[in-house]
Amino acid sequence: MGFSSFGEIMLRLVPAGPSDRIQNSHLFAVAYAGSESNVATSLACLGNKVRFISKVPANALGEAALQSLNQFEVDTRSIVNGGSRLGTYFIELGASIRPSKVIYDRAGSAISEIGPDEFDWKTLLKDQKWFHVSGITPALSKQCALETVIAVKTARQLGVSVSFDLNFRRSLWKDTKMARTIFDSILEHTDLVFGNIGVLKDVYDMEFTGSTALDKTLKALEKVKKDFGLEKVAFTVRDHRSASLNQVSGACMTTGIPYFSPSYEVEVADRFGTGDAFAAAFLHAMGKNWKDQNAINFATAAFALKHTIMGDIHTSSEQEINSIAEGNTSGHVIR
């Protein structure tokens, strides 16, 4: 038994210079990533058996995307070949008072063109322990939305636990009401939700009062768990001081009792994929049946550590993440 994840893997292009801007760049660093594939890769790096389910074009870029997953021993045998193109996104990394920016070029991507019955979900999810999806894939096409709902419904019928990251990308949705309707359909079959208070405001127009972000997050955990009938909720907490400096922590609730992690001040090298690192680490902990406090401590340590690593993918081992969770945050050289 292992983990499966469904979503899009894309070509990631970032100006090669550390502070270069997109419009002035002649060289771009190439990588392959996506929210759900990031979770799959991070889980594999933590020693889990992981299957990634997607569709990529039958060309050199599609093959390169598969190789990027295979190098971390992610099972790619369930990825369908076909479609017109690989989705692309450009990232301009921010610094100090200059924010990071993302430009998506994913219209007509291979996964957005999936048709009915391309995925045999009963076979793909048989004997799996967890199935992970996010709110990004349903935004790509009507069939992607339908396929995500069918997949989580099938997982629930098979007794596979479902995790859903409430990722919301405003530029991919025609309107928020459509996102809310589809999110509700997925939440009906979800056991564990990842998110933050920001996405609840964006999608559900929920606002929470409190003197601190943690106070607001506690109220959010309680409301989301109750309103959506969820077994588990795990949220990230971020104090965005600048593009270069963040204060981060995490909180979870499974039995009605909230658990909070320590807080970390991090200098940001690359904040993309940090939420995926959090989700993967928490799922890893759930797969090992760790206690809630240990799980949120581990997930938040991974969340914080990912900020220091370039690229979307968090490749740290369980030992490296645990070292951060144990308080080894001085950054001294290990010899």
C-alpha positions in Angstrom: 0.0 0.0 0.0 1.3 3.5 -0.8 0.4 6.9 -2.0 -1.1 8.2 -5.3 -1.4 11.7 -6.6 -3.3 13.1 -9.6 -2.5 16.4 -11.4 -0.4 18.2 -13.9 3.3 18.3 -14.2 4.6 21.3 -16.1 7.8 22.9 -17.5 9.1 25.5 -15.0 11.2 28.3 -16.4 13.0 30.8 -14.1 15.5 33.5 -15.1 19.0 32.0 -14.6 20.3 35.0 -12.7 19.3 35.1 -9.0 17.6 38.5 -9.3 16.8 38.6 -13.0 13.5 39.6 -14.4 11.6 37.7 -17.0 11.5 40.6 -19.6 15.3 41.1 -19.4 16.4 37.4 -19.3 18.0 35.5 -22.1 18.7 32.3 -20.1 16.2 30.4 -18.1 16.7 27.5 -15.7 14.6 24.5 -16.6 12.8 22.1 -14.3 9.5 20.1 -14.2 7.0 20.5 -11.4 3.4 21.0 -10.4 1.6 21.0 -7.0 0.5 17.4 -7.1 3.7 16.1 -8.6 5.7 18.1 -6.0 3.8 16.2 -3.3 4.5 12.9 -5.0 8.2 13.6 -5.4 8.6 14.8 -1.8 6.8 11.6 -0.5 9.2 9.5 -2.6 12.2 11.3 -1.1 10.8 10.4 2.3 11.0 6.7 1.4 7.4 6.1 0.4 6.0 4.2 -2.6 4.3 6.8 -4.7 2.4 6.7 -8.0 1.8 9.8 -10.0 -1.2 9.9 -12.3 -1.3 12.4 -15.2 -1.1 12.9 -18.9 1.9 14.3 -20.8 2.5 14.7 -24.6 4.4 12.1 -26.5 7.4 14.2 -27.2 10.8 15.2 -25.7 9.3 17.5 -23.1 6.8 14.9 -22.0 9.7 12.4 -21.7 11.8 14.8 -19.8 8.9 15.4 -17.3 8.7 11.6 -16.8 12.4 11.4 -16.2 12.3 14.1 -13.7 9.9 12.0 -11.7 11.7 8.7 -12.3 14.9 10.0 -10.9 13.2 10.1 -7.5 11.6 6.7 -8.0 8.1 8.0 -8.5 6.0 5.4 -10.3 5.1 6.9 -13.7 3.6 3.9 -15.3 0.0 5.3 -14.9 0.8 8.5 -16.8 -1.0 8.6 -20.1 0.9 9.7 -23.3 -0.9 12.1 -25.6 -2.3 15.5 -26.0 -0.9 18.6 -27.7 1.6 20.1 -25.3 3.2 20.3 -21.8 1.9 23.2 -19.7 4.5 25.8 -18.9 4.9 28.4 -16.2 7.4 31.2 -15.7 8.5 32.3 -12.3 10.2 35.6 -11.4 11.6 35.2 -7.9 11.0 38.3 -5.8 13.3 39.8 -3.2 12.8 42.2 -0.3 10.0 44.6 -1.3 9.7 43.2 -4.9 7.1 40.3 -5.0 7.5 37.1 -6.9 5.4 36.7 -10.0 4.0 33.7 -12.0 2.9 33.6 -15.6 1.0 30.5 -16.6 1.1 29.2 -20.2 -1.0 26.0 -19.8 -4.1 26.5 -22.0 -4.5 23.4 -24.1 -2.1 21.3 -22.1 -2.2 17.5 -22.4 -4.0 17.0 -19.1 -6.6 19.6 -19.9 -7.5 17.6 -23.0 -8.2 14.3 -21.2 -11.3 12.5 -22.3 -13.7 10.2 -20.4 -12.4 6.8 -19.4 -8.7 7.6 -19.9 -8.1 6.6 -16.3 -9.3 3.3 -14.8 -9.7 4.7 -11.2 -10.7 1.4 -9.6 -7.5 -0.2 -10.9 -5.3 2.8 -10.2 -6.4 3.2 -6.6 -6.7 -0.4 -5.6 -4.7 -1.2 -2.5 -3.5 2.4 -2.1 -3.4 4.0 1.3 -3.8 7.7 0.4 -4.9 9.6 -2.7 -3.9 13.2 -3.0 -5.5 16.0 -5.2 -5.5 19.8 -5.2 -7.8 22.6 -6.3 -5.6 23.4 -9.3 -6.3 20.4 -11.6 -10.1 20.9 -11.6 -9.6 24.5 -12.9 -7.9 23.2 -16.1 -11.0 21.9 -17.9 -14.5 20.6 -17.4 -13.2 17.0 -17.8 -10.4 17.6 -15.3 -13.0 18.8 -12.8 -15.2 15.8 -13.5 -12.3 13.4 -13.4 -11.1 14.7 -10.0 -14.5 14.3 -8.5 -14.9 10.7 -10.0 -11.4 9.8 -8.7 -12.0 11.0 -5.1 -15.4 9.3 -5.0 -13.9 6.1 -6.2 -11.1 6.3 -3.6 -13.7 6.7 -0.9 -15.6 3.7 -2.2 -12.4 1.6 -2.1 -11.5 2.7 1.4 -8.6 4.8 0.3 -8.1 8.0 2.4 -8.3 11.2 0.4 -6.3 14.4 1.0 -7.3 17.6 -0.8 -5.2 20.8 -0.9 -7.4 23.8 -1.3 -5.1 25.4 -3.8 -6.9 28.2 -5.5 -5.4 30.0 -8.6 -7.6 32.9 -9.4 -6.2 33.3 -12.9 -7.3 29.7 -13.8 -11.0 30.1 -12.8 -13.7 32.0 -14.6 -15.4 32.8 -11.3 -15.1 31.9 -7.7 -18.6 30.4 -7.5 -17.6 27.7 -10.0 -14.5 26.9 -7.9 -16.7 26.7 -4.7 -19.1 24.3 -6.4 -16.4 21.9 -7.5 -14.5 22.2 -4.2 -17.7 21.2 -2.4 -18.1 18.1 -4.6 -14.5 17.0 -3.8 -14.8 17.8 -0.1 -17.8 15.4 0.2 -15.3 12.5 -0.3 -12.3 14.0 1.5 -10.7 12.9 4.8 -7.8 15.4 5.1 -7.8 19.0 4.0 -4.7 21.3 3.6 -5.0 25.0 3.3 -4.8 28.4 5.1 -7.1 31.2 6.1 -6.3 33.0 2.8 -7.9 30.4 0.6 -11.0 30.3 2.8 -11.4 34.0 2.2 -10.8 33.6 -1.6 -13.2 30.7 -2.2 -15.7 30.7 0.6 -15.6 34.3 1.7 -14.9 33.2 5.2 -13.2 35.7 7.6 -12.0 35.0 11.1 -11.2 37.4 13.9 -8.4 37.1 16.3 -5.4 39.0 17.7 -2.9 36.8 15.9 -2.8 34.6 12.7 -2.8 31.5 15.0 -6.0 32.7 16.7 -7.6 33.1 13.3 -6.3 29.7 12.1 -7.7 27.9 15.2 -11.2 29.3 14.4 -10.7 28.3 10.8 -9.7 24.7 11.7 -12.8 24.3 13.9 -15.2 25.8 11.3 -13.8 23.9 8.3 -13.7 20.6 10.2 -17.3 21.0 11.3 -18.9 22.5 8.2 -17.3 20.0 5.8 -17.5 17.0 8.1 -13.8 16.3 7.8 -11.7 13.9 9.8 -8.5 15.9 9.6 -7.5 19.5 8.8 -3.9 20.8 8.6 -3.2 24.5 7.8 0.0 26.5 7.2 0.4 29.9 8.9 2.5 32.6 7.3 3.5 36.1 8.4 4.8 37.6 5.1 7.2 40.3 6.2 8.8 40.6 2.8 9.5 38.5 -0.3 12.8 37.6 1.5 11.7 37.1 5.1 8.7 35.0 6.3 7.6 33.7 9.7 6.0 30.3 9.3 4.2 27.8 11.5 1.5 25.2 11.2 -1.6 23.9 13.0 -3.8 20.8 12.7 -6.9 19.3 14.2 -8.1 15.7 14.0 -10.0 14.8 17.1 -11.2 18.3 18.0 -8.0 19.1 19.8 -5.8 21.6 18.0 -2.0 21.2 17.8 0.4 23.9 16.9 4.0 23.7 15.7 6.9 25.9 16.7 7.4 29.0 14.5 10.3 29.5 12.2 11.8 32.7 10.8 13.1 31.9 7.3 15.1 33.8 4.7 13.4 32.9 1.4 15.4 31.4 -1.4 12.3 30.0 -3.3 8.9 29.9 -1.7 7.3 27.9 -4.5 6.3 24.4 -3.5 6.5 25.1 0.2 2.8 24.2 0.8 3.4 21.0 -1.2 6.3 20.2 1.1 4.0 20.7 4.1 1.3 18.4 2.7 3.8 15.7 1.7 5.4 15.7 5.2 2.1 15.6 6.9 0.9 12.7 4.7 4.2 10.9 5.5 3.5 11.3 9.2 -0.1 10.0 8.7 1.1 7.0 6.8 3.4 6.2 9.7 0.6 6.8 12.3 2.5 9.4 14.1 0.8 11.4 16.9 -0.7 14.7 15.9 1.8 16.9 17.6 4.7 15.0 16.0 3.0 15.2 12.6 2.4 19.0 12.6 5.9 19.6 14.0 7.4 17.5 11.1 5.2 19.0 8.4 6.0 22.6 9.5 9.7 21.8 9.7 9.5 20.6 6.1 7.5 23.7 5.2 10.1 26.0 6.7 13.1 24.0 5.3 11.7 24.1 1.7 11.9 27.9 1.7 15.7 27.5 1.6 15.8 25.2 -1.4 15.7 26.4 -5.0 13.0 24.8 -7.2 9.5 23.5 -6.5 10.6 20.1 -5.2 11.5 19.4 -1.6 14.1 16.7 -1.6 15.0 16.7 2.1 15.1 13.3 3.9 13.2 12.4 7.0 16.4 12.8 9.0 17.1 16.3 7.7 13.5 17.4 8.4 13.6 15.9 11.9 16.8 17.8 12.6 15.0 21.1 12.0 12.0 19.9 14.0 14.4 19.2 16.9 15.6 22.8 16.9 18.8 22.5 14.8 18.2 25.8 12.9 21.6 27.6 13.3 22.7 26.6 9.8 26.2 25.5 11.0 28.2 23.5 8.5 27.8 19.7 8.9 31.1 17.9 8.4 
